[in-house]
């Protein structure tokens, strides 16, 4: 039984109310970042297109609000055209269809959503490079050997496809990619690289790029969060302890480097003179990963991971929330999308909002994740 504290119930009530409120304008659009208080809408092909429908499904599961359901279903339908145009999709297929078709299938048992999600899983599997044992990231000949840490959160679509079809090939690909991350992305202190470049023909590792982090050897906080949650999910689907140990290692690195208010800076190892800007989205994602870790271990370990996940979510709620604002559509403030490019810095981000809501939903006792 989940024991809820008063603030958790308040946070969940405020989340539901605000999602309903901003839904009146956003409807079945695809928000990404909130600029000057209003979420900017992106095309359906943008990598974050699953997070708003995923957020609506989280709330619908609790409220049975048909307006949210219909908008989430419309978002899913708008993604259909992408399933026949591989030039408009990349490694983030998992983010997009896990939180749309996957969520709807888990909640409603809809067969059309199951078919969509399986087709998406096939497209994700098709990006696997058998020489390097990795799922390639973006499109373009010059990027054929690039892989990124974010893709750990796309693997659940492949694990799910194997569990639904009984065909182990999807799972095999997910495992091989996760093993490549362990071998080539992980550092001894538990931090991870954002981008690793391989020779697409031989599979040889060529180098590391900083990507959205400060530098190739820095520690981008959201990448760290992807690793915590993604490795925990790989352990959930496979039972292989090496993934659990990796998730623990990165979790301890993340927790040890948090500032006093438990919400991370955008990079844990940026240079002196670089602004100490937060990334609330990294905190929200990591909190969800820590809550999953807490379910996978026992005793003191479980209490540590759960309490730290709760601390992060509580800080986001009390110090970063925009619950009563009529001039801000975002749920939580101070997210950072891409600091090196100065793109969407210190603004609400839809994936930060989604992971915050997922974390609060978990604390409320809704234990089935869409991942």
Secondary structure, DSSP 8 states (H G I E B T S, - for coil): -----HHHHHHHHHHHHHHHHHHHHHTT--EEEEETTEEEE--TTSTTHHHHHHHHHHHHHHH--HHHHHHHHHHHHHTGGGGG-GGG--TTHHHHHIIIIIHHHHHH--HHHHHHHHHHHHHHHTTEETTTTEE--S-SGGGTTEEEGGGGGTHHHHHHHHHHH--THHHHHHHHHHHHHHHHTB-TTS-B-SEEEE-TTT--EEEEE-TTSSSTTS-BHHHHHHHHHHHHHHHHHH--HHHHHHHHHHHHHHHHT--TTS--BSBTT--TTS---B-HHHHHHHHHHHHHHHHHS-HHHHHHHHHHHHHHHHHHHHHSB-TT-SS---SB--EEEETTTTEEEEE-BHHHHHHHHHHHHHHTT------
